[in-house]
C-alpha cells in the first residue's frame, strides 16, 4: 500500500495534460482488459489515488 500511495502522489504532480492523457490510457486499457479483476483495478485506480472524481463532479 505504501508503494501505491507513493506512486499516486507522483502521478498527481504531473502537469494537467499528462494527467488527462494517463486517465484516457487507463480507460482504454480497462476497456480492452479481459480479466475482470484487472479491469476493475484499472477503472478504480484513478479514483483510488485522487486523480479522478474532482473532474467528474
C-alpha positions as CSV (number, residue, x, y, z in Angstrom):
1,X,0.0,0.0,0.0
2,X,2.9,2.4,0.8
3,X,4.2,2.0,-2.8
4,X,0.7,2.7,-4.2
5,X,0.5,5.9,-2.2
6,X,4.0,7.0,-3.3
7,X,3.2,6.3,-7.0
8,X,-0.2,8.1,-6.6
9,X,1.5,11.1,-5.1
10,X,3.9,11.3,-8.0
11,X,1.2,10.9,-10.6
12,X,-0.8,13.8,-9.0
13,X,2.2,16.0,-9.6
14,X,2.1,15.5,-13.4
15,X,1.0,18.5,-15.5
16,X,-2.7,18.5,-16.2
17,X,-2.3,17.5,-19.8
18,X,-0.3,14.4,-18.9
19,X,-2.7,13.5,-16.1
20,X,-5.6,13.7,-18.6
21,X,-3.7,11.6,-21.1
22,X,-3.0,9.0,-18.4
23,X,-6.7,8.9,-17.5
24,X,-7.5,8.2,-21.1
25,X,-4.9,5.5,-21.4
26,X,-6.1,3.8,-18.2
27,X,-9.7,3.9,-19.6
28,X,-8.6,2.4,-22.9
29,X,-6.7,-0.3,-21.1
30,X,-9.6,-1.1,-18.8
31,X,-11.9,-1.4,-21.9
32,X,-9.6,-3.8,-23.6
33,X,-8.8,-5.9,-20.5
34,X,-10.3,-9.4,-20.4
35,X,-9.6,-10.2,-16.8
36,X,-12.4,-8.7,-14.6
37,X,-10.1,-8.1,-11.6
38,X,-7.6,-6.2,-13.7
39,X,-10.3,-4.3,-15.5
40,X,-11.8,-3.2,-12.1
41,X,-8.3,-2.2,-10.9
42,X,-7.7,-0.1,-14.0
43,X,-11.1,1.6,-13.7
44,X,-10.7,2.2,-10.0
45,X,-7.1,3.3,-9.9
46,X,-7.6,7.0,-10.8
47,X,-10.3,7.3,-8.1
48,X,-8.1,5.5,-5.5
49,X,-5.3,8.0,-5.9
50,X,-7.5,11.1,-6.3
51,X,-6.8,11.7,-10.0
52,X,-10.5,11.3,-10.9
53,X,-13.6,12.3,-9.1
54,X,-12.9,16.1,-8.9
55,X,-13.2,16.3,-12.7
56,X,-16.3,14.1,-12.7
57,X,-18.1,16.1,-10.1
